[in-house]
Amino acid sequence: MQLIFNSREELERFIQNEIVDTSEALEILGCSRQNLNDLIKRGKIKPIKEMKRDRLFFKSDILARKEGR
């Protein structure tokens, strides 16, 4: 899948609408941080970026996990 953005504004909109951080993922999934860490360790969810104190995920991956896919 290749994404092409024609402007910085398009990229910003994509990030705002399609990327979630750890806190947002926890809220969507309704689970604990420990449970989310376990899902990541087992390869059920893959972060797109890991930082010192946070992770970023595609929102679609988090929603798919919530729906059981």
N, C-alpha and C positions, 0 to 999 in steps of 0.2 A: 504494500500500500504506500503510495507516494502522495504526499500532501504538498500543494503549492499555494503559497500565499502571495497575493499581488500587492499587499501593503502591510505595514506594521500593524495597522488597525485590525485587519483580518486575522493576523496572528494573535493579537491580544484577545480578540473575541473568541477564537478557537480555544485558547488557554483558559479563559474565564468560564467557558461553557463545557469543555471536554476534559479538563484536567482537575483532579481533586488531590488534596493533601491528606495526611494521615487522619487528622481530626474529622474531615468531611467523610472519609471512607468509613471511619468508625460509626459516624452518625447514620450513614446510609445502611450499613450492614447491621447496625444495632448490636455490636459486639464489643468486647473489651480489647484493649491494646495487646494484651497477652494472646488473645485468640487470633487477632490479625497477624501478629508476629509468627504464630504457629502456621497459619495459612501460607505465609510467605516462605517459611522454612520448608514446608511440604510441597512447594511449587504450585499451589492452588491459585495464588495471586502473585503477579510479578510487578514490582515497582518499575517505573520508567526512569526514575532518578532517586538515588539515595544520598541524603545529606547527613550531616552530623546529628541533627536532632529531628529530622523529618524525612518523609518519603513522598514522592508524587506518583500518582496512578492515573491511567486512563479511566475516566468515569464509566465508560462502557464495560470495562473489565470488572469493576466493582458492582455495577448493576447486574451483570451476567452472573456473578457469584451469588448475589442476593436472590436471584431467580432460580438458583440451583443448576446453572449450566456449567 
